[in-house]
Amino acid sequence: MSDRPGITAVLPCYNHARFLEERIGSLLSQTHPVNQIVFLDDASTDGSAELAEKLLKVFPGQVDIYVNSFNSGSPFAQWNKGVTLAEHELIWIAETDDSCDPRLIETLYSSILNSGAVLSYAQSRYISDDGQDLGSVLSYTDRLWPNAFRDCFSMDGAQFNWRYMVGLNAIPNASAVLFRKDAYHSAGSANEAMRFCGDWDAWIRTCSMGRVEFISDELNYFRCHASTSRATGYTPKAAAEYFACRLSAYLRDIQTGSSALSAIDVMKCFLDPTEQWQWNQVVRSLSLNSLPEAKGRYQELSCFPVLDSRAWTMLRVLCSVQEVRSQLSALPRRLARMLPIGFGSLFRDIQ
């Protein structure tokens, strides 16, 4: 039993005092216990740190509590801090406004050990601010892939990225995830410059390091309330991060968190027959015909170099070429609809 990996639960918190009793209770009630808790308070003003210290006194394992003097402004900076402080191989980022079923960690732990996956996650249910059930997260994924997340599956991470992560963040809640610390670090950790999609970006890169396991049981409870980042609505920066994540998931099997795609990489995607279908998907689903607008938004992401400057120019050229090709391929069909009428009229005139 001693050679089995331990688990560190990282609890990032900012003004979540009203949820802490439920969250810590759900952690303490797990049928497979965690070995260490790292509680990270991001300069809360509602007494969260003091309450957490009181509630965690009954935890039999190691507890480390860190309180920031100033708010970091980034949930992903807290993620990285927590993972770095973790003393065990497996990491659970248990967001302090969420909750879960007592079987969550046992289920994910068995999944990772049995498959050797770098990441395993469970299906979630939405809950309201006061804990009322709001339905399955299937309503989110079914918009693009009806029924795809109704059953468990095991998949190569690169395949998972280009099949699902290109469309939206198919791992919508960190609290549902158990992952390997070394894979997270090897993939470059979370991008702290990102405000909205840092989780999506981190999952894309971590998944690329190995296999992904999905558990269809709804064992995680994803709380939706006014202070979540998803509730802030559309902003140009959010649009830029969204665009960059989708482009990353499509165009590369990412092995690092910092290297940008070069013009040669983009040209390869365009010319390589094995990647043609992916390129066609990029053009259709990312609306790259509006590239100037997308690029303008992208430039707000100073620390997220998805494409270098020459690659953007190459992408613009190739999108123009793709548009011409699409128009030419559609021309015979248009003529086929027009010619019978034209020829019929011409034939009557000749007669």
N, C-alpha and C positions, 0 to 999 in steps of 0.2 A: 504493500500500500504506500510505502514511503517514496517510491519512484513515480507515483502519480502526480501530475502537476497540480499546484495550488491555484487558488483564485483570489484575486484582489478586486474588491468592489470600489470603484471610484465614484464618489457622490459630489458632483458639482452643484453648488447651491447659490442662488441669489434671491433673497427675499421670499423664501418658500416655507417660512415657519408654519403656515397654516396647513401644509401638506406633510410635514416631517414625521408626525406620529404615524400616519398611514404608511409612508414610504419606508421608514426604518422598521416598522412592524412587519411589512412584507418581506424585508430583507432577513430579519431575524427568524421568520417562520419558514424559510426555505428548507425543503427536505434534504437538499445537499448543501451544507453550510459553506460559506466563503471563509477564507483564512485571514484576510486582512481587509480593513475598511480605511480608505483614505477620503476624509471629508474635507472638501475645499469650499470655503465660504468666500465669495467674491465681494467682500465689503458690504454685506447685507445691513440694512437699517431696521430690520424688524425682529432682531434677537434670534435669528436662525442659528448662529454658531453656539450660543449659550444653550438653546434648547437641544440641539444635536448632541452636545457634550453630555447633557443630562440623560437623554434617551439611549445613548450608546454605552453607558456605564455597564449595562447588563450583557453586552456582547462579550463572549468568552475569548475571542481571538484578539489580534493586534488592531488597535485603533490609532490612527494618526489624524489630527485635526490641524488644518492650516487656514489661517484667516488673513486675507489680503487687507493691507492698509488702505488701498485705493482699488476701485473697481477696474478690472482688466479691460473691460469693454469687449471681450471676446470669449465666448464659451469654448472655443477651440484651443485657446491658450490654456484654459483650465484642463481640458482633455489631456493635452500634452504634458502638463505638469503632473497630473494624476498618474498617467502611464509611466512617467519617469520615476515617480516615487514608489510605484508598485514593486513589491518584492516577490511576486509570483508570476508564473508564466501566462496564466489566462486572466483576461481583463473583462470586467463587466462595468460599463459606464451606466450607473443607475441614476438617471436624472431625478432630482429630488422632488419634482412635481408629478412624477409618474408612480405607478404601482404595478403589482404583478401577482400572478398565481403562485402558490407555494412550490409548485413543481417546475417552475421556469428553469432554474439553474441546473437541477438534476437532469432535465431533458436536454438542455444545450450541452452540458458537460459530457453526457453519454454520447451525444451526436459527434462532438469533436474528437473524443478519444477513439470511437469506433471507426471513424472515417479518415482521421488524420487531417481534417480540414483546418484552414487558417481562420475560418469564421463560420459561426452558426447562429442563426436567428430564428425567432418564433413569430408567428402571426400575432397581430395586436387587435385590441378593441379600443375604440375611442371612448373616453369618459369626459364628463363635464367638470367644471370647476368644483362642483359639490359632489362629484363622484357618480353622477347618474350615467348609465350606459347609453352611448350614442351610436352604437352599431359597429360593425366590423370594418377594419381597414381595407377589406376586400373592395369596398366601394371606391377606394382610391386606385388600386391597381387594376380593377376590372374595366376602368375607362379605356385602358390601352390593350390589356391582355385578358379578356373574359375567361375566367376559370383557371388561368395559369397558376394562381397561388392558392388554389383550393386543396391541393395535395402536397405532401412532402416531396422534396427532390434534393438530389446531390448533383453538383455541376462544377466543371472546371471554371475557375474564377474569370479567366479571359472570356470564355463563352458567356458566362453570366453577365459580364459587362456589356458585350455587344448585343446580347439578346434583350436585356432588361434595363440596365443602367443608362443606356442611351436615350430611353424614352422619358424616364423620370427617376427620382431616387426610390428605387425598389426596396430600400432598407430605410423606411421612413422614420424610425424611432430608435435611437441608440440604446435605450433601455431594454430592447428586445434582443440585444446582441451579446454574444460571448466571443472573444477573439484572442489570437495569440499576440503577445507583446512583441516578440521578435519580428513577426510579419509586419506589424504596424510601424515599428521603427525602421525596418528595412525599406518599407514603401515610402518613407519620408515624413511620417506622422501627419497630423492635421495642419492645414495651411492657416496660420493665425491671422493672415491678412483678410481672409474671407469672413463675411458677416452672416450670410444666409445659407450658403451651400457647402460650408466646410465639411460637414458630415458626409454629404454626397461625394465630394472630391476624395476624402479620406477612405471611404469604403471602396471606391473604384480602384484606388491604388493598392489597398490592402487585399482586396479580392484577387487582384492580378498575381498575387504571390502564391496562390494555391487553390484548393477546392473550397467551395461554398456549400453549406448545408442549410436548407430551409425546412422549418417545422411548421406544419399547417395548423397545429393546435393554437388556439387564441389564449396564450399564456401571459401576454404583456398588456398592460392597460395604459394607454397613451392619452395623457390629459391635454385637453384643448381649452385654453383660456386666453384672456386678452393680452397677457404679457409675453406670450410665446412669440418667437421670431416669425413664425408662419402667419401670425395674425396682423403683422405690420403692413401687409399689402404690397402692391407693386412699387418698386423703385428702379431707376436705371441700373444701380449696382446689383440688385437682385437679378435683373434680366441678364446682365453681363456674366454673373457667376453661373446662372442657369445655362447660358449658351456655352460657356467654357467647359462645364462639366460634361455636357452632351457631346461636344466635339472631342474631348479627351477620350471618353468611353468608346467612341466610334473609331478614332483614327490611330490608336496605338494600344499595344499591350504594355501598360505603363510599369516600369521597373524602378523609377525614381520619382521623387516628388518635385524636382526642380527643372529638369531638362525640357526645353521647348521643342516642338516639332519644327524641323527645318523645311526649307522649300523642297529639298530632295525627298524628305519623308512624304510630303503632300503629293509630289509628282508620282512617287511610287504607288501610293494609294490609288491614284487616278489611272495608272498604266497597268498595274498588276492584275491579271485576269482573276486571280483568286480573291482579290479585294474589291472587284468592280461592283459587286452587289452592295457592299458596305458603302462605297462611295455614292452610289445611287440613292441609298437611304439617307446619307448625309444631306445631299442636295435637296431631297424632297422634304425631309422632316425638320431640318434646321433652317429652312427658308433662307438659304444663303444668297438668294437673289437680292435680299436686303442687306447684303454684307456691309456697306458703308455704315449703316446705322448700328449694326452689331459690333463692328470694329470700334466705333466711337464709345459704345458702352463698355466694351472689353478693356479699353485703355484705362478705365478706372481701377483695374485690377493690377496694380503695379507689381505685386509679388506673385502673380499667377501666370507665368509665361507659357500658355498653351501653344502658341505659335510665335516664332520670331518674326521680325519685320519683313524679311524676304518671303517668308511663308505666307503672310497675309497677301502680299502682292501676287504670289503664285496662285493662291486660292481664288483671288478675284479673277485672274485670267482663266483658270480652269472652270470656274463657275460659268463664265461667259461661253466657253467652249461647250460645256455641258448643255447650256440653254440652247445654243445653236443646234447641237445634235438632237435635242428633244424636239425642237421645231421641225427639223428635217425628217425625223422618224415619224412625226405625226402628219406630214404632208401627204403621203399616199392615202391615208385614211380620209383626209379632208377631200382630196380629189375624187376618191371613190364615191363619196356622198354627193359630190357636185356633178360629176361627169354624166351619169345616166340622164339627168334632167337636161343638161346641155346638149348631149348627143341626140336625145329624143327630139328636142326642139329643132336642132340643125337638120335632122333627117326629114322632119315634116316640111321644113322650108325647101329642101332639095326636091322633094316629091312634088 
